[in-house]
Amino acid sequence: EAQVTQNPRYLITVTGKKLTVTCSQNMNHEYMSWYRQDPGLGLRQIYYSMNVEVTDKGDVPEGYKVSRKEKRNFPLILESPSPNQTSLYFCASSSHPTGTGVGYGYTFGSGTRLTVV
Amino acid sequence: AQKVTQAQTEISVVEKEDVTLDCVYETRDTTYYLFWYKQPPSGELVFLIRRNSFDEQNEISGRYSWNFQKSTSSFNFTITASQVVDSAVYFCALSEAGDDKIIFGKGTRLHILP
């Protein structure tokens, strides 16, 4: 089954304790991205990657790191989490085709709800 | 700069009614992509449609239809004969050609009342 897998689904951690949220896709997609979703702010992009070893900042990259050593994996790293990073995080991947219609777009993972206390 | 506005924060309709979710976008690019995503109460994001800027054909998929109007920079989404299972938050999004960022609107929460 084609999917994007994020782990963990839920995480409660303390301020300053490094953590990694994993993301893996089995569709051989080139493009991967991380978003955070906050009430009233919608979805905002943190980082994205166009291919292996190619990453770039999104709109809210501060406090986050990513890596893309393999095509299928795109982990999100919080070196020193703070309470303002409490959020719902989504990983997404896409083959970025040029097609149009109901068959194209990003596939999202199920989300990771992170609470930093 | 890219911007997506979903002016309707929350909508409630009775089952079987038709409902239209509005989406207005801003972009300086002539080539861009528009998306709609659904987020049901379970929290996952479900892709519904992607539309390229050079394709202004309206699209229908079952009870869902999309009206893309470049003249008004709008990409509205209509659900016909709504059902309770359509209750969700719906996001409109925009991506410019050559830029892999997708900018999301803040979403419209749709309640379908039985």
HADDOCK unambig.tbl for C-alpha pairs under 7 A between the chains (distance, minus, plus):
assign (segid A and resid 40 and name CA) (segid B and resid 106 and name CA) 6.55 0.50 0.50
assign (segid A and resid 41 and name CA) (segid B and resid 106 and name CA) 5.78 0.50 0.50
assign (segid A and resid 42 and name CA) (segid B and resid 104 and name CA) 6.73 0.50 0.50
assign (segid A and resid 42 and name CA) (segid B and resid 105 and name CA) 6.38 0.50 0.50
assign (segid A and resid 42 and name CA) (segid B and resid 106 and name CA) 4.14 0.50 0.50
assign (segid A and resid 42 and name CA) (segid B and resid 107 and name CA) 6.37 0.50 0.50
assign (segid A and resid 43 and name CA) (segid B and resid 104 and name CA) 5.78 0.50 0.50
assign (segid A and resid 58 and name CA) (segid B and resid 101 and name CA) 6.76 0.50 0.50
assign (segid A and resid 100 and name CA) (segid B and resid 50 and name CA) 5.63 0.50 0.50
assign (segid A and resid 100 and name CA) (segid B and resid 51 and name CA) 4.99 0.50 0.50
assign (segid A and resid 100 and name CA) (segid B and resid 52 and name CA) 5.67 0.50 0.50
assign (segid A and resid 101 and name CA) (segid B and resid 49 and name CA) 5.58 0.50 0.50
assign (segid A and resid 101 and name CA) (segid B and resid 50 and name CA) 5.25 0.50 0.50
assign (segid A and resid 101 and name CA) (segid B and resid 51 and name CA) 5.67 0.50 0.50
assign (segid A and resid 102 and name CA) (segid B and resid 48 and name CA) 5.95 0.50 0.50
assign (segid A and resid 102 and name CA) (segid B and resid 49 and name CA) 4.16 0.50 0.50
assign (segid A and resid 102 and name CA) (segid B and resid 50 and name CA) 6.10 0.50 0.50
assign (segid A and resid 103 and name CA) (segid B and resid 49 and name CA) 6.79 0.50 0.50
assign (segid A and resid 104 and name CA) (segid B and resid 49 and name CA) 6.66 0.50 0.50
assign (segid A and resid 104 and name CA) (segid B and resid 50 and name CA) 5.80 0.50 0.50
assign (segid A and resid 105 and name CA) (segid B and resid 47 and name CA) 6.39 0.50 0.50
assign (segid A and resid 105 and name CA) (segid B and resid 50 and name CA) 5.99 0.50 0.50
assign (segid A and resid 106 and name CA) (segid B and resid 47 and name CA) 6.75 0.50 0.50
assign (segid A and resid 107 and name CA) (segid B and resid 47 and name CA) 6.74 0.50 0.50
assign (segid A and resid 108 and name CA) (segid B and resid 45 and name CA) 5.92 0.50 0.50
assign (segid A and resid 110 and name CA) (segid B and resid 44 and name CA) 4.86 0.50 0.50
assign (segid A and resid 111 and name CA) (segid B and resid 44 and name CA) 6.48 0.50 0.50
